[in-house]
Each structure stands twice: as C-alpha cells, then as structure tokens.
C-alpha cells in the first residue's frame, strides 16, 4: 500500500492508478462523485443556477427569441446546457442545433447549423444556406414546432458571426420569434455584446443570466450532494467543515476546481488509509496544482500605445529608406564598374 501523503505529484504512476480505482470501495462509493465531465444528474441547484436554467427553458418554450447566459470558467454553464438539452430531447416538437466551436467563418457556422438540423450543407454558399435555414425554420413555425440554435463557448464568436446571428433573429411572425437562440459563454461575451458595433443585437436580448462562483455554504452543499449521489454514507464526516473551508479557499467556489481538488483529495486520503479528508491534504493538492499562482491580463502600460506604434512604424520606414538608398548606391557602383 502506498503511504505517500498527496496525489499525482507524489504518488508513483502504478500506485496512483490503483488508488484511483480502489478509493471508491474504501469510502463505500458506487460511482465517482467528482467527475469533471458535465453530468446533469449531478446538478447542484443553487438559486443562481435554478434561475439561469429557468430562463433558458422559458426562453425556448415561450419563443422569446434571444437568451444569453454568461459565467466564469468552470461555473457550470455547459452543465446547465446539458440539463436543458436533456429536457428538450424528451419533447417531440423541439429540434435544435448545438454549436460548441465558435472559431468558425460565417459560412462554416451556417453550414454547421444546417448540418446539425439535418439539412444538406456541403457545397452551398452563404445565400443558399440562409435561404435553406429560413425556409426550414418558417416551415416548422407554421406547424407550431420549435427550432433552437444553441451556441456554447459563444465568447469566441467573431463580430461577423454575431451579425449573422442578429439577422437570424429576424425570422419571426407578428406574435413570436421563429428561431430561439441561446448564447452561452464567458464574461468576454458580455463585453462583445456591449460594444457599439453590436448594439442592435444587444437590444434584441430577451433574457440574460449570469453564473457566479459558489459561496462557502453552497460549496458545502455542493460537495455533500455529490457524495450523497455517489452513495457516501456520511458525506460530512468524509469532508468535515474545516476541510470544506480549505476547498472553498483554494477553489474560490468554482465548481470545476472543487471537483478537481476533491477527486485528488480522495485519492490522497485513501493512500493514507484515512477515514476522512483533512485540510492539510487539500493544501497539498492545491500546491501540486499551483492554485495559488494567479494569472492576470497584461496591464495597459505593457501594451503598445498609439505613440509606440507610430514610433515603430517610423523606425521601419527609416530602415526601409536606408536599405533602398544602399541598394541604389550598389547598383550605381555596379553599373559604373561594368562601364569601365
């Protein structure tokens, strides 16, 4: 049995693999409670998550047209989408296209939507794709059917694609929108939508939600619910209050980081044959994952300003002019030598 105090950084590969599969039996768990993969069955319904999910569902079902959900990395946006799509799959009147890659050209974006809706898209140009999508959406609307466009990672969308989305919102009747559009992304999406160039699109947003990190009480509930769903007989004993506080401190309430910390903490605790996870184990995990290292965007002073750009351009111009002069002199000397 491996006696190393912490997980991956301090366990051998074979020991880590063994502990990974055996800790569940040791702690009487039927499944892994802290998988990073978004699993709708593990949704922890905080007030903000409930409100966001309700807004998404209401926007689709009431044909509100345009709904936006934002949140920091790891706060559960994709998990909410999975819950929504799981619910929509049970309805025969809903068809959706799910785009999870925003780094596309406008034509590729429209092709992806058409293909996901089951429409022929190969070889079609932009006009043909738009006409096809419009015809499809209008036809479904006439039959009282719902069509949804879901875009995850929408903060990666270019201004050109967001403009295409604005045009798609024009598919409507006098009473309702025919295409329901859900944009989900990081806070950068809010910044894009707040820009002057996209003010027309911003005005069409019917519902807008934002997911925040969990507070300490929510973190405790989040950990205990996942352990309960995994079959733990005593979640609060396995992760006592002081340990939960350490998890919250290092994760800052971000669900994805909570999962990572707790998953590795269970492996480390099992390696010790400990009946519960202690705060020092959490501190060790945080150190191994460098969670105390903060990354920050470049300060404005570190970015080239307009004056810097002008200076650089002037320098390049001077270099170019000098090289041109040297080349002219060399050509003149060569011509003079050949004439001699």
C-alpha positions in Angstrom: 0.0 0.0 0.0 1.3 3.4 -1.0 1.9 5.7 2.0 2.6 8.9 0.1 0.8 11.9 1.6 -0.6 13.5 -1.6 -1.7 12.5 -5.0 -0.3 12.8 -8.5 2.9 14.8 -7.8 3.9 12.4 -5.0 2.5 9.0 -6.0 4.1 6.6 -8.4 2.1 6.1 -11.6 1.1 2.5 -10.7 0.1 3.4 -7.1 -2.0 6.4 -8.3 -3.8 4.2 -10.9 -4.5 1.6 -8.2 -5.7 4.1 -5.7 -7.9 5.8 -8.3 -9.9 2.7 -8.8 -9.9 1.4 -5.2 -10.8 4.5 -3.2 -14.4 4.2 -4.2 -14.8 0.9 -2.4 -12.8 2.1 0.6 -15.2 5.0 1.1 -18.3 3.0 0.1 -19.0 4.9 -3.1 -20.9 3.4 -6.0 -19.6 6.0 -8.5 -17.1 8.8 -8.9 -18.6 11.8 -7.2 -16.3 14.4 -8.7 -16.0 13.8 -12.4 -15.2 16.9 -14.4 -17.4 15.8 -17.3 -20.7 17.7 -17.1 -23.3 15.2 -15.8 -26.9 16.5 -15.5 -27.6 14.1 -12.7 -25.1 15.9 -10.5 -26.6 19.4 -11.0 -26.5 21.3 -7.7 -29.4 23.7 -7.8 -28.2 26.9 -6.3 -30.5 29.9 -6.6 -28.5 31.4 -9.5 -28.3 28.0 -11.3 -32.0 27.5 -10.9 -32.8 31.0 -12.2 -30.4 30.6 -15.2 -31.9 27.2 -16.1 -35.4 28.5 -15.8 -34.5 31.5 -18.1 -33.1 29.2 -20.7 -36.1 26.9 -20.7 -38.6 29.7 -20.5 -36.9 31.5 -23.4 -37.2 28.4 -25.6 -40.7 27.4 -24.6 -42.2 30.9 -24.8 -40.4 31.7 -28.1 -38.6 34.7 -26.6 -36.0 34.6 -29.4 -32.7 35.5 -27.9 -31.3 34.4 -24.5 -27.8 35.0 -23.1 -26.0 33.1 -20.3 -22.6 34.1 -19.1 -20.3 32.9 -16.3 -16.6 32.5 -15.5 -14.7 29.4 -16.5 -15.9 26.3 -14.6 -19.1 27.8 -13.0 -21.4 25.2 -14.7 -22.6 26.8 -17.9 -22.2 23.7 -20.0 -23.7 21.5 -17.3 -26.8 23.7 -17.4 -27.0 23.4 -21.2 -26.8 19.6 -20.9 -29.7 19.7 -18.4 -31.7 21.9 -20.8 -31.0 19.8 -23.9 -31.7 16.6 -22.0 -35.2 18.1 -21.2 -35.7 19.3 -24.7 -34.9 15.8 -26.1 -37.9 14.5 -24.4 -40.2 16.8 -26.5 -41.2 15.8 -30.0 -41.8 19.4 -31.0 -38.3 20.7 -30.5 -35.3 20.5 -32.9 -32.0 22.1 -32.0 -28.6 22.7 -33.5 -25.8 22.7 -30.9 -22.6 24.6 -31.8 -19.7 24.2 -29.4 -16.9 25.7 -31.6 -17.1 29.4 -32.1 -13.9 29.7 -34.1 -15.6 29.4 -37.5 -16.1 31.5 -40.5 -19.6 32.8 -41.1 -20.1 30.2 -43.9 -18.7 27.4 -41.8 -21.0 28.5 -38.9 -24.1 28.4 -41.2 -23.0 25.0 -42.6 -22.6 23.6 -39.1 -26.1 24.7 -38.1 -27.7 23.4 -41.3 -25.9 20.0 -40.9 -26.9 19.7 -37.3 -30.5 20.3 -38.2 -30.3 17.5 -40.8 -30.2 19.8 -43.8 -27.8 19.4 -46.8 -25.0 21.9 -46.3 -22.0 20.7 -48.4 -21.1 22.9 -51.3 -23.7 25.6 -50.5 -22.8 29.3 -50.4 -23.9 31.7 -47.8 -27.0 32.9 -49.6 -28.1 29.3 -50.3 -27.6 28.3 -46.6 -29.6 31.3 -45.3 -32.5 30.6 -47.7 -32.5 27.0 -46.7 -32.4 27.7 -42.9 -35.1 30.4 -43.3 -37.4 28.0 -45.2 -36.8 25.3 -42.6 -37.5 27.5 -39.6 -40.6 29.1 -41.2 -42.0 25.7 -42.2 -41.6 24.4 -38.6 -43.1 27.5 -37.2 -46.2 27.1 -39.4 -46.6 23.6 -37.8 -46.2 25.0 -34.3 -42.8 23.4 -33.9 -39.9 24.9 -32.0 -36.4 25.4 -33.6 -33.4 26.2 -31.3 -29.9 27.4 -32.0 -27.6 26.7 -29.1 -24.1 28.2 -29.1 -21.7 27.2 -26.4 -18.3 28.9 -25.9 -20.0 31.9 -27.6 -17.3 34.3 -26.4 -15.2 33.0 -29.2 -17.6 34.2 -31.9 -16.4 36.9 -34.2 -18.3 40.1 -34.8 -19.2 38.8 -38.3 -20.8 35.7 -36.9 -22.7 37.7 -34.2 -24.0 39.8 -37.0 -25.3 36.7 -38.8 -27.0 35.7 -35.6 -28.7 39.1 -35.4 -30.0 38.6 -38.9 -31.3 35.2 -38.0 -33.3 36.8 -35.2 -35.4 38.5 -38.0 -37.1 35.1 -38.5 -40.4 36.0 -36.8 -44.1 36.4 -37.1 -46.2 39.2 -35.7 -46.6 37.3 -32.5 -43.3 35.5 -31.8 -39.8 34.6 -32.8 -39.4 31.5 -35.0 -35.8 30.7 -34.2 -34.8 30.5 -30.5 -31.2 31.5 -30.0 -29.2 30.7 -26.8 -25.7 32.1 -26.5 -23.6 30.8 -23.6 -20.1 31.9 -22.8 -17.6 33.5 -20.6 -17.9 37.2 -19.5 -16.0 38.3 -22.6 -19.3 37.6 -24.4 -20.9 40.4 -22.3 -18.1 42.7 -23.4 -18.7 41.9 -27.0 -22.4 42.4 -26.8 -21.9 45.7 -25.0 -19.8 47.0 -27.9 -21.2 49.8 -30.1 -21.0 47.6 -33.2 -23.3 45.1 -31.7 -25.8 47.4 -30.1 -28.6 46.2 -32.4 -28.0 42.6 -31.3 -27.9 43.6 -27.6 -31.3 45.3 -27.9 -32.8 42.0 -29.0 -31.8 40.1 -25.9 -35.0 39.0 -24.2 -33.4 37.2 -21.2 -30.0 37.4 -19.7 -28.4 35.4 -16.8 -25.0 35.2 -15.1 -23.5 32.4 -13.1 -21.2 33.2 -10.2 -18.9 31.1 -8.1 -20.3 29.3 -5.0 -20.1 30.8 -1.6 -18.9 28.7 1.4 -22.3 27.4 2.3 -23.0 26.5 -1.3 -19.6 24.8 -1.6 -20.5 22.6 1.4 -23.9 21.7 -0.1 -22.2 21.0 -3.5 -19.7 18.6 -2.1 -22.1 16.8 0.2 -24.7 16.4 -2.6 -22.2 14.9 -4.9 -21.0 12.5 -2.2 -24.6 11.5 -1.4 -25.4 10.9 -5.1 -22.3 8.7 -5.3 -23.5 6.7 -2.3 -21.4 8.0 0.6 -23.0 7.1 3.9 -21.5 10.1 5.7 -20.5 13.0 3.4 -20.0 15.5 6.3 -17.6 13.0 8.0 -15.6 12.4 4.9 -15.3 16.1 4.2 -15.6 17.9 7.6 -16.3 21.6 7.8 -12.7 22.7 8.1 -11.8 20.6 5.0 -14.7 22.2 3.1 -13.4 25.6 4.1 -10.0 24.7 2.7 -11.6 23.5 -0.6 -13.5 26.7 -0.9 -10.5 28.9 -0.2 -8.4 27.2 -2.8 -11.1 26.8 -5.5 -12.7 30.2 -4.8 -16.0 28.4 -5.2 -15.5 27.4 -8.8 -17.3 24.0 -9.3 -14.8 22.6 -11.8 -11.9 23.3 -9.4 -13.9 21.9 -6.5 -14.2 18.7 -8.4 -10.5 18.5 -9.3 -9.4 19.2 -5.7 -11.9 16.8 -4.1 -11.2 14.0 -6.6 -7.4 14.2 -5.9 -8.0 14.6 -2.2 -9.9 11.3 -2.0 -7.1 9.5 -3.8 -4.6 11.1 -1.4 -6.7 10.3 1.7 -7.1 6.7 0.5 -3.3 6.4 0.1 -3.0 7.3 3.8 -5.9 4.9 4.7 -7.5 7.9 6.3 -11.2 7.8 7.2 -11.7 11.5 6.2 -10.0 14.2 4.1 -8.1 16.7 6.2 -7.3 20.3 5.4 -3.5 19.6 5.0 -4.4 17.2 2.2 -6.4 19.9 0.5 -3.4 22.3 0.9 -1.1 19.8 -0.6 -3.4 19.2 -3.6 -3.7 23.0 -4.1 0.1 23.3 -4.1 0.5 20.4 -6.6 -1.9 22.1 -8.9 -0.4 25.5 -8.4 -3.8 27.0 -7.5 -2.1 29.8 -5.6 -0.4 31.1 -8.8 -2.6 33.9 -10.2 -2.7 34.8 -13.8 -3.7 38.3 -14.8 -4.1 40.1 -18.1 -1.4 42.4 -19.2 -1.5 45.9 -17.8 -2.3 48.6 -20.3 1.1 50.1 -19.7 2.6 46.8 -21.0 0.6 47.1 -24.3 1.9 49.2 -27.2 0.1 52.5 -27.3 -0.6 54.7 -30.3 2.6 56.6 -29.8 4.6 53.4 -29.6 3.0 52.1 -32.8 3.8 55.4 -34.6 7.4 55.2 -33.4 7.8 51.6 -34.6 6.3 52.5 -38.0 8.6 55.5 -38.4 11.6 53.3 -37.5 10.6 50.7 -40.1 10.1 53.4 -42.7 13.6 54.8 -41.9 15.2 51.4 -42.2 13.4 50.7 -45.5 14.5 54.1 -46.8 18.1 53.4 -45.8 18.1 50.0 -47.4 16.7 51.4 -50.6 19.4 54.0 -50.7 22.1 51.4 -50.1 20.7 49.3 -52.9 20.6 52.2 -55.3 24.3 53.0 -54.5 25.3 49.4 -55.0 23.5 49.3 -58.4 25.2 52.6 -59.4 28.6 51.3 -58.5 28.0 48.0 -60.3 26.9 50.0 -63.4 30.0 52.2 -63.2 32.3 49.1 -62.9 30.7 47.4 -65.9 31.1 50.6 -68.0 34.8 50.7 -67.1 
